[in-house]
Amino acid sequence: MPSPPTIAEDTLEALEVEVVLEWISSLAVTSGGQQLVLSIAQEGGASLVPARRQRGREALAAQQADHVPSLARCADIVALAASARKRVLEGLELISIAETLERVAELRRWAERYPRYEALGKTILGAPHLPDLCTKIRLAIDARGSVKDEAHPGLAAARSTIRKLEKQRNDKLELIAEGMFQKGMLRQRQPVIRGDRLLLAVRAMQSSRRAGVVHDRSQSGDTLFVEPNAILELSNHVTEARFAERRLVDEILRDLCVGVLRSEPRLADAQNRLAEVDVAVAAARWAKEVEGCYAETVAHSRGMRLVDARHPLLLRTLSPAEVVPLGMQIGTSFDLLVVTGPNTGGKTLVLKTVGLAAWLATRGLPIAAAIGSEIPDYQAVLADVGDAQSLQSSLSTFSGHLLRIRRILAVAAPGTLVLLDELGTGTDPEEGAALGQAVLEQLLASGAWTIANTHLGQLKLFSLDVQRAENASMEFDPLTLSPKFRLLVGVPGASHAVEVAERLGLEEALLERARELSSRGSGTDQLLADVGRVRREAEILRESASDEELRIQQRSRDLAGEEAASWQRRRLREEEAEQQYRDHYRSIQNLLHGDGASLLGRLPVAERADVDTFIRKLQALLHEDILNQRWLAFVKSLKKGDRVYVPRLRERLMVIKVDGKRERVKVRHGSMEVMLPFRELTWVEPPPGEDD
């Protein structure tokens, strides 16, 4: 018999955590990022959470400023390195490793360009830089995954031999085929390929006149596929030449695989860092989809505060306007909240919304709530939500709840959030209420924060007389008999049983008797109604203050957005100015070295000194200009393996050689190597979408 689930496993299932993680994982673009998101559910310890949270916040800010780092074309290089231990990798697999390393290099430039995203930058800049491996692969393998002729001294010769032999064989076979076709011996003039052999489709009735080796026959037996004796030797030479070429290609691929295996630990480190960045970007995308945010992490003394929280899974089928938002606080004036109200009023949804938000926040992920939400770092979120009945263990619903509650009580402590659904139900109401009260008292004593749903009137009264406890209810419209799905903190819930019965058409005499019996009771409903009225008035005042606070926060966010937009506009103006400067600088230098030199040559000797002095001063001013100093620093930093943007070609190209003396670089453009002067390059980033 399998062991019973732990309370942590119960909580994950009750809150549908894994469904949400799968959603976030689907927004990641790397296999490492997808796996890392899913592993968060089983993650132990909280050491990784602060960095993940900060990276996520920065990714969300980058998304809002349209600065999101791209992780496209990142392969699973760890899996490829593992495969290289068992077999020789194919050319396209090696190219995917090179593309991933190039993406790491591009991300490093992104981090240097946007230093304000410190946590993302620290993760990216810590990734190993492997330009030698990347360059070695690019020099040996083309974009289609084929080994280049230049990859081995003998490869070009081997391929040239193959082409010559194939031409000789094809020419000879064409003559043979033409003659046989004219005699009616062939089904078709064109040769048929079987393996690496060229064969002729000979009619079976002409087999006695054939002169060659039969390699195959048609299903009907009417056609034989024959290799003429006249080309057998040439075909054998072609096969031998191809074997020789394949040996060279395998040798090159094996050598590249050795380089991959030597770099395996650094490749794993690079992929782990890419995965961490991918998780941050995916979480930011998810936050945008659910109109969420990263909750502020606060001390436990500040309590938990949710502003306009919604259950994210509802937002998959409904728009935010169709989902009633949840606003609540716990841990400030009270640590226990008892929620009451009729069935289908949304009590369970409140538990799931609060629990899921708390769980996501304590794992460093965004929540489906508005800015202004505050959640402390809980040590644990413990939930008993849903039907706990187990047919396999012959447990009733009540017994199943008790087993979960027992496991919760064993670990409840300060820093834990406990969520209990339908507390005390499933048994005798009086005994269930007594047991439920005892559970709530123990949870209060443990220091845990608790939200519990119940129908039992005794538990409604319990929270009125206990310090650090509060009542809440789900708003219900007795006129329409419909829930409003709105949580009213401080307002105890009424059953509305008589009102509902009246709307359903029960006899007036029966209703009068019910009211009479109700009035003889303990007065609980009247007490709750009075308390509810007073607290509802207080709730209105609190909501008014909260709305004003939200307006202030929104204004603050608007100002921050305007500042970011202003910074972006300033950066674009600076880049435009820098590019214009380079254009003017080149024009002036051309004039000085062209027309200026020609002018000096035509002037009398006595006048040349003044003009030459003027030209030198002008060149000195150009050289000392701050924009020119930035340009010089850029070209001085160029090295093999860098990727630079070439405006004339509208493409970012990889540097394969730097010639500082002649002020030029050799870059790879497709299958060609192109030598470009420094002035053809730019340190200004390409326009968005031009160099994905």
N, C-alpha and C positions, 0 to 999 in steps of 0.2 A: 504494500500500500504506500503511495507517495506521501511524503511528509507534508503536513499542513502548511499553507502559505504563512509567511511572516506578516506582521502588521504593515511593514513597508511595502510588501508586495500587494497586500489588500488595498493600501492607499493608492498605489499606482493604478490599479484596476478601477477602483471606485471613482477616481478623479479623471480617468481616461487620459492619463499623462502620455502614454505611448502613442495614442492617436495624434495628439498635438505634436509630439516630437517627430513623428513620421511626416506630418505636414511641413514642419520647418526643414526637415531633412530633404524633402522634395525640392526645396528652393536652393539647396546647395548645388554647386556645379562640379565639385571634385568628389571622387569616391571616398577620399579620406575625410572630407568635410561631412559627407552623408553618414559615414560610419561613426564619426565623432559625435554628431548630434544624437544618434540613437543610443550611444553608450552612456550619455548623461544620466539616463534612468538608473543605471547600475553603478554610477560613480560613487566612490567612497571618499569621505573627507571633503573639506571645504577649501583646500589650499588653492585650487585652480579657479575658484569662483570670482575673486576680485578682478583678476586680469581678464577673464572672459567677459565680465560685466563691462569693464572699461573699454575693451576692444569693441564690444557691441554698441556702446553709447557713441563711440567715435565713428563707427560704421554708419550709424543712423544719422549723425551729423553730416558725414560725407555724402550720404544719399540725398539729404535735403539740400546740400550745396552742389549737387551733381559732380562730386569728386570720387565716386565709388571706384575702388581699385578693381581691375578686371582679373579674373582667374580662368578665363577661357583657355582652352587647349592645354589644360593640365592633365597629364596622364597619371595612372597609378604606378609611379616609378618604383615603389617598394615591391609591388607584385611583379613588375618586369624584372627587377634585380633578382627576385627569388626564382623566376623562370630561367634567368641566365645561369643559374647553378645547375639546371637540369638539361638545358638545350641551348643551341645557338639562336639568339634572337634574330628575327627578321628585320629587314631594313626599315620598314615603317615603324616597327616597335622602337628601334633605336632613334629614329627621327622624333617620335613622340617624347622620348626622354630629353632630346635636345630642345624641343619646343617648350617643355616644362621648365628646363633650366633657363631658357631665354625669358620665360614669363617671370621667373624669380628675379632675374636681372631687371626686368621692366618694373616689377614691384619695388625693387630697391630704389630705382629712380623716382617712382611715385612717392615713396616715403621721404626721400630727400627733398622733393618738391613741396610736400605738404607736412612740414615738421610739426604742425600743431596737433596732428593725430599721433600723439606720442606712443600710446600703447600699441597701436597697429604698427607704427614705425619700428618700435623696439623688436616686435616679433619678426617683422620682415627683414630688417637689417641684421638680425642674428642668424638668418638662414645662410648656410654655406654657399660660397661663391665658387662655381666650378666651370670657369670659362674654358679651361684646357680640354675637358671632356666634351663640352658642347662643341667647341671648334673642331676637335678631332672627328666627331660624328658628322658635322656639317661638311667637312672637307672630303669625307669618304662616301657619304650617302646623299643622293639628290632628294628633292622634295617628294618624288614618287616612291621612294624607298629602294631605288636601285643603286648598286655600288658603282661609283664613278670610275672612269678609266684611269684617272690620276691617282686613285687610291693605292695602286701597286705598280711598280715599274713594268711588270710583265703582263698586266691585265689588258692594256690597249693592244699589244701585239697579239695576244690570244684571241681577242674579239675580232681583230682584223683578219686573222687566219680563218676564223669561223665564217666570216662574211664572204671571203674569197672562195672557200670550199663549198659553201651553200650556193653561191652563184654558179660555180661550175656544175654542181649536181643539178640545180634547177634548169640550167640551160640545156644540159644533156637530156634530162627527163622530158623537157618540153618537146624536143625533137622526136624522142621515142613515142611520146603520147600522140603527137600529130600523125605519125605514120600509122600507128595502131588504130587510131580513130578513123582514119580514111579507109582502112580495111574493114571497118565495122566490128572491131574486136572489143571496143570499150563502151561502157554504159555512158560515160561522160569524158570529155577531154581533160577537165581539171583534175589534178591529183587529189588524193584523199589522205589526210594525216591520221596516222595511228601511232600514238606515242610520239617519238621523235623521228619517225620514218615517213617518207613520202611514197605513197602506193598508188597504183592504177586500178580502177574498177573494171576488171576484165569479165566479159561474158563467159559463163561456165562452159558453154558449148564450144568456146574457142580455146579451152584450157590446153588442148593438145598442141596448139600453136604458140603457146606462151613460152617465154624464156626468162624465168625468174623464180623468186621464192614467194610462196603463198603465206601471208601473215594472218588472214582472216577470211571469212565468207559471210554473206548475208544470211538472214534467217530463212529465206526461201531457198537458198542454195543456188540461185540463178547467177550470183555475182561473186567472183573471187577477187580479193584485194592482194595484188601482186607487186612485189618490188623487183623491177627488172635487174637481171644479172649485171647489166652494163653500168649501173650506178651503185652496186653493192659496196664496192671498195670506197667510192667517194662518200657514201653514207656512213660507212664505218669511220672514215677519217673525221667527218663532221662530229660524230658521237664522241670520238676520242678528244677532239678539240674542245667540245663542250664540257667533257669531264675535267679537262685541264683548267678551263675557265672556272668551273664550279669549285675546284680545289682552291684556286686563288681567292674567289669570292668568300668561301668558307673561312679561309685563313684571315681575311680582313675582318669578317664579322666576328670571328672568335677573338681576335685582338681587341676589337671594340668592346666585346662582352667582358673581357678581362678588365678593361678600364672601368666598366660599370661596376663590376664586383669589388674592385679596389675602392671604389667610392661609395659602396653600399651604405655604410653608417651615415655618411654625409647626405646621401640621397634620402635616407629615412628621416633625418633631421629636417631637411628641406620640406619633405612632404608633410611632416607633422606641423610645421609652421604654416604651410599653405592651408592645411585643414583648419587650423585655429582662425586664420583670417577668413576662410570660407564660412565657418560657423558664424562669425560676427556679421558678415555680409548677408548670409541667409536669414539670420535672426532679424536684421534690419528690414529685409524685404517682407518678412512675416509681420513685423510690427506695422509696416505701411498697409498691408492687406487688412489687418484687423483694427486699423486706426489706433494702435497702441503706443506704448512708450516704455522706457526703462524706469521702474519705480525708484524713487530716492531711497537709498539705504540709510536707515536711521537707527538710533539707539533704542533698546527695548523700552526705555522710559518714555519714548515719544509715542509708542503704540503703533498700530497699523491703521492706515487710512487709505481707503479706495475711493477714487473719484471717477464716476461714470464708467464703472467696470461692467464688462459684458462677457458672457461665456463665449470663447472663440469658436467653438464648434457650432453655435447657433449662427455665427456670422458667415458660415460656409453656405447656408441656404437662405439667410435673411439679410437684409441691409441693416446697417447700424440704426437707422431710424425706426426699424420695426422691432428692435430689441430694447426693452425697457432697461435703462442703465441702473446700476446698483451703486449707491453711495453709503458708506458706513465707516465707523471707527471702532476699534477695540484696543484695550491695553492702556487707555488713558484714565478715564473715570470709572471704567469697569473692565473686569477680566472674564466675565461670564455673560453671555447673551443667550437668552431663552427666546426662541422664535416660535410664534404660534400663528394659527390661521387655518382656514378650511383646506381640504385636499385640493390639488391642482392649482394652488395659489402661488407656487414657486418657491416653497421653503427649501426643497432639496436642491433646486437650481442655485439658491443663494449659497448653500454649503459648497457645492461644486465650483461655483465661480470664485468664492473666497479661497478655497483650498488650492485650486489650480493656480490662481494668481500668486499665492504665497509660495507654492512649490517652485514655480518658474522663476520667481524673483530670487529665491535662495539658491538657485542653480546658475544665476548670472544671466538669465534670459529675459526678454521683454514680456510685458503683460498686456492683455486687452483692456486697457483702462486709459484714462486721460492723465495728462501731466498734472502733477500735484499729488499723485498717489505716493504713499510712503509705506515701506515694508521693512521691518528689521530682518536681520539674518537669523531665521529660525534654525534651531538645531534639528528639528524634525517637524513634519506635518503629518498628523495621524488622523485617519478618517474611518468611520464606520458609516458608510453611506450605501443605501440600496438593500436589496433582499439578501440576507445572509443565509438563507436556507440551503442545506446541502443534502441531497438525496443519497449521495454516496456514503456519507457518514451518519445517515439517519438522524440528522439534526433538524429541529423545527426552526422556523424563522427566529423565534425568541431565543432559542439556545444559540443559534449562530451569532446573533447580536451580542449575547453575553460573552461568548468566546473572544470576539473581537474587542469588546470593552475590557475584558480581563487583560489582554495583551497591551492595550493602550494604557491602562492604569499602571502596569508594571514599568513603563518607561516614561510616563508623563512627568515633566519637570519644568522649571523655569526655562523659557526659550523654546517651548513646544506649543504648537497650535493644534487643538483637538476639535474635530468636527463629528457630531453625533446626530444621526438621522432617526426620527421617530423614537426618541428615548422613552422607555417605559411601556411601549405598546407591545401587543402580542400576548398579553397575559391579563389577569384580573386588573382592572384599572386602579384600584386602591393599592394593591401590592406593587403594581408596576410603577405607580407614582412614588411610593416609598423607596423602592429600589433606585429609581431614577434620581431622586433627591440625594440619596446616599452617594451615588456616583458623582453627581455634580459637586457635592461638598468635598469629596476627596480630591477632585480635580482642582477646585479652588485652593485647597490646602497645599497641593503640589506646586502651585505657582504657574501652572499651565494656563494658557488662554483657551477658552472653550466657547464654541457656538453649538447650541443644541436645539433641534426641532422637536416639538411635542404637541399633542392634542390635549394633554391632561391638565385640568384646571388647577390641581394642587401645585403643579410645577410653575404655573403662571404666578400664583401667590408667593411661592418660595422666593422668587427673585426680588419681590417687593421688600422683604424683611432682611435681606442678606447684603452685607457690604460687598462692594466690588462686583455686584450682579445687576443685570438690567434685563428688561423685557423688550420684545420687539414683535411686530406682527406684519403679515402680508396684507396690504390694502385690498379690501373686498367691497364690491358694490352690491348691497342687498337688493337694490331695485332691479338690477339686470341679472342678478345671481352670477356675476362674472368676476373673476379676479383681475386685479390691475397690475399684478406682478411687481409691486413697489414695496420695498422694505421700509417700515415706519419704526425707527428705533425709539424706545421709550413709550410706545403705545401698545399695551397688551391686546391680544386678539380676542375677539368674541366669536362664539360658534355660529351665530346667526341662524340657529336651527329653526326657531319658530318663524322667522321671516321667510326663510327658504320654503318651509312647509306651507306657509300662506300663499306664496307665489305659485306653488305647485297645485293649489286648489283643495287642500284638506278642509274638512267641514269646520265651520266657525265654532261650533260647540266644542269640538276636540281641541281647537287652538286655544279657546278660552280656558279650558281645563289645564292645558300645558302652561299657560301664563300664570295661572293660580298656583300650580305646584312649584313653578320656578320661583315665584315671589316668596314662598314659604321656606325656600332654601336658605343657605348661609349668607346670601347677599353677595356672593362672589362676583357675579356678573355686574351688579351695580357698582361694586367697588372698582372693578376693572374698568368699567365705563368712565367713572369719575377720574381715575388715575389717567386713563387714556386721553381724556379731554384736556387735562392740564398739561400733560406731556406733549400732546400734539401742538398746543400753542407754543411750547418751548421749542419744539422741532421746527416750526415755521420760522422762529427767530434765528435758530442755528442755520437753517437753509439760506436765509437772507444774508447772514454773515459769510457763509461759505461761497455764495454766488459772488459777493464782492471780492473775496480773496481770489477766486478763479479769474475774475476780470483783471485784477492786478497782475496775476501770473501770465495771462494771455498777452497783456500789454508788454510785459517783460520779454516774452518770447518774440513778439513782433519786432521789438527793438533789436533783439539779437539777430533775427533774420535779416533786418535791414542792414545791420552792420556787416553780416556775412556777404550780402549782395554787393555792398559798397566795396568790400575787400576784393571780391571777384572782379568787379569792374576796374578797380585800380590795377590789379594784376594784369588784366588783359591790355590795359592802356600801356603799362610798362613793357609788356612783351612786344606790342606793336611798335613802340618807340625804339626798343632794342633792335628789332628787325629793320626798321627804317634807317637806323644809325648804321647798321652793317652795309646796307645798300649804298648810302651816301659815302661811307668810308671807302668802299671799293671804287666808287666813281671818282672820288678825290685822288685816291692813290693812282688810278689809271691816268688821270690828268697830269699828276706830278711826274710820273715815270714816262709818260708818253709826250704830251704837248709840252710839259715843263722841260724835259730834257732836250726836246727839239728847239725850244725857245732859247735855252742856254747856248746851244750850238750856233745859233744865228746872231747872238749878241756880240758886240765888241768885247774884247778881253777885259777892258777896264770896267765894264758894267756887269760882268758875270758874277763877281763876288757878292754884290748886293742882292741880286736875284737868288743866287745860290743860298745865301744866308736866310733870306725870307722863306725859301722852300724848306730848309732844314728846321726853322722855327715852327712852320706849319705842321711838318711831320712830327715834331716833338709834342706839339699840342694834341694832335690826334692820338699819339701813342700814350700820353698820360691821362687821357680822358677815362673816367671811371667805367664807362661802357666798354671801352677797348680793353681795359684791364680785366673785366669780366670775360671778355672774348678770349684773351690770352690765357686766362686760367682754364677756360673750357678746353682749348686745343691742347694745352699742356697736359691735361688729365687724360687725353685720349689714349686708349690702349687696345691691344688685340682682344677681341671678344665683345667690345662695347657695341651697342646698336645706336646709330645716330640718324637723325632725320635729315633728308635731302629734299629741300623744297622743290627743286627742278624736277625731280622724279616722283614727288608726292608719296614718298615711302620711307620707312625706317629700315636701314640696312646694317648688316653686321660688319664691323671693322675686322679685317684679317691681317692688315699690316699698317704701321704708322711710320712715315718718313718725315721726321721732324726737320731735317736739314732742308729738304725741298718743299716743306710745308704742304704735304699731301698725304692722303690715306688711300689704301686699297680696300674696297668694300665688295661684298658679294651681292650681286643683283641677279636673282634667278639662278641660272646656271653659269653666269658670267662673272668674271672678276673685273671690276672697274676702278681705275685710278682717278681720284678726284682731288682737286686742291682744297685746302682748308676752307677757302672762302665759299665753297659750295655747300658747306655744312651749316647747321644752326643749332644753338642750344635752346631755342624756343620750341615748346611742345607743338606737335601738329594739331590742326583743328580737330574738334571732337568728331569721331566716326571716320576720320580719314586714315587712321592707323590702328585698327582693332587687331 
